[in-house]
Amino acid sequence: MNIDQLECFISLANTLNYMKTSETLGLTQPAVTKQIKALENEL
C-alpha cells in the first residue's frame, strides 16, 4: 500500500466516478483502475 493508492481511493470514494478521479489526479482511467486493484489485492 502506498500514498498514491490511498489518494486514488479517497478521491474515488469522494467522487464515486473513475472519470472525475482520473481528471482530478491527472491520471488515465486505466491507471486509476490499476491503483485501486493493487490496493484491493493488498487488503
C-alpha positions in Angstrom: 0.0 0.0 0.0 1.4 3.4 -0.9 0.3 7.0 -0.7 -0.7 7.1 -4.4 -3.1 4.2 -3.9 -4.7 5.8 -0.9 -5.0 9.2 -2.6 -6.7 7.5 -5.5 -9.0 5.6 -3.2 -10.0 8.7 -1.3 -10.7 10.6 -4.5 -12.8 7.8 -5.9 -14.7 7.5 -2.7 -15.5 11.2 -2.8 -16.5 11.4 -6.5 -17.8 7.8 -7.0 -16.6 8.3 -10.6 -13.5 6.9 -12.3 -13.5 9.7 -14.9 -13.6 12.5 -12.4 -11.0 10.8 -10.3 -8.7 10.4 -13.2 -9.1 14.1 -14.2 -8.6 15.3 -10.6 -5.4 13.3 -10.2 -4.1 13.8 -13.7 -4.1 10.1 -14.5 -5.7 7.9 -17.1 -8.7 5.8 -16.2 -6.7 2.6 -16.6 -4.1 4.0 -14.2 -6.8 4.7 -11.6 -8.2 1.2 -12.0 -4.7 -0.3 -11.6 -4.1 1.7 -8.4 -7.5 0.6 -7.0 -6.9 -3.1 -7.9 -3.5 -3.1 -6.4 -4.9 -1.6 -3.2 -7.7 -4.2 -3.1 -5.2 -7.0 -3.6 -3.1 -5.8 -0.6 -6.2 -5.6 1.6 
